[in-house]
Amino acid sequence: MKQLDKEEQQLLDLLPKGIERPRPLKELVKLTGWSNRRVRGIINRLIVIHHQPIGARYEHPNNGYFIITNDKERQQALAPLTS
């Protein structure tokens, strides 16, 4: 597995474990100072290249990104993508 670069590790460290309190994209942009596109691109690299278990929740007001910690959370993260 390829090593994470500095930005990838920084973003991964900002993601909460578990689906209970996902971190919204807007908050990740504010914390990093990067654009929406850059944050989404790095999240994509973390998932596709580094196989990190990152999920997204799309239900307002509790939407955002999180680190998947179990199969139930994995199913919840996949549900909007498979419907």
C-alpha positions as CSV (number, residue, x, y, z in Angstrom):
1,M,0.0,0.0,0.0
2,K,1.2,3.4,-0.9
3,Q,2.1,5.8,1.9
4,L,-0.3,8.7,2.6
5,D,1.1,12.1,1.8
6,K,0.9,15.0,4.3
7,E,-2.5,16.3,3.0
8,E,-4.1,12.9,2.9
9,Q,-3.0,12.2,6.5
10,Q,-4.1,15.6,7.7
11,L,-7.6,15.1,6.2
12,L,-7.8,11.5,7.5
13,D,-7.0,12.8,11.0
14,L,-9.9,15.2,10.8
15,L,-12.5,12.5,10.1
16,P,-14.4,11.2,13.1
17,K,-14.7,7.5,13.7
18,G,-18.3,6.3,13.4
19,I,-21.4,7.6,11.8
20,E,-22.9,9.4,14.9
21,R,-21.1,12.7,14.3
22,P,-20.0,13.0,10.7
23,R,-17.9,16.0,9.7
24,P,-19.5,18.2,7.0
25,L,-17.6,19.1,3.9
26,K,-18.0,22.8,4.8
27,E,-16.3,22.2,8.1
28,L,-13.4,20.2,6.5
29,V,-12.9,23.2,4.1
30,K,-12.8,25.6,7.0
31,L,-10.4,23.5,9.0
32,T,-8.0,22.9,6.1
33,G,-8.3,26.1,4.2
34,W,-8.7,24.1,1.0
35,S,-11.4,24.3,-1.7
36,N,-14.4,21.9,-1.8
37,R,-13.0,20.3,-4.9
38,R,-9.6,19.7,-3.3
39,V,-11.1,18.1,-0.1
40,R,-13.4,15.9,-2.2
41,G,-10.5,14.9,-4.4
42,I,-8.3,13.9,-1.4
43,I,-11.2,11.9,0.1
44,N,-11.5,10.2,-3.2
45,R,-7.8,9.3,-3.2
46,L,-8.0,8.0,0.4
47,I,-10.9,5.7,-0.7
48,V,-9.8,4.6,-4.1
49,I,-6.0,4.5,-3.8
50,H,-5.4,3.9,-0.1
51,H,-8.6,1.8,0.6
52,Q,-9.5,3.8,3.6
53,P,-13.0,3.0,5.0
54,I,-14.5,6.4,4.6
55,G,-18.3,6.9,4.3
56,A,-20.6,9.8,3.8
57,R,-23.9,10.6,5.3
58,Y,-26.4,12.7,3.2
59,E,-29.2,13.2,5.7
60,H,-29.6,16.8,6.8
61,P,-28.7,18.1,9.4
62,N,-26.4,15.3,10.4
63,N,-24.5,15.0,7.1
64,G,-20.8,14.7,6.4
65,Y,-17.8,12.3,6.2
66,F,-16.7,9.7,8.7
67,I,-14.5,6.6,9.1
68,I,-16.5,3.5,8.9
69,T,-16.1,1.3,12.0
70,N,-18.4,-1.6,11.4
71,D,-20.6,-3.4,8.8
72,K,-23.8,-1.6,9.8
73,E,-22.1,1.8,9.1
74,R,-20.8,0.4,5.8
75,Q,-24.3,-0.5,4.8
76,Q,-25.7,2.9,5.8
77,A,-23.0,4.6,3.8
78,L,-23.6,2.4,0.7
79,A,-27.4,2.7,0.8
80,P,-27.7,6.0,-1.1
81,L,-25.2,4.8,-3.7
82,T,-27.0,1.6,-4.4
83,S,-30.6,2.9,-4.5
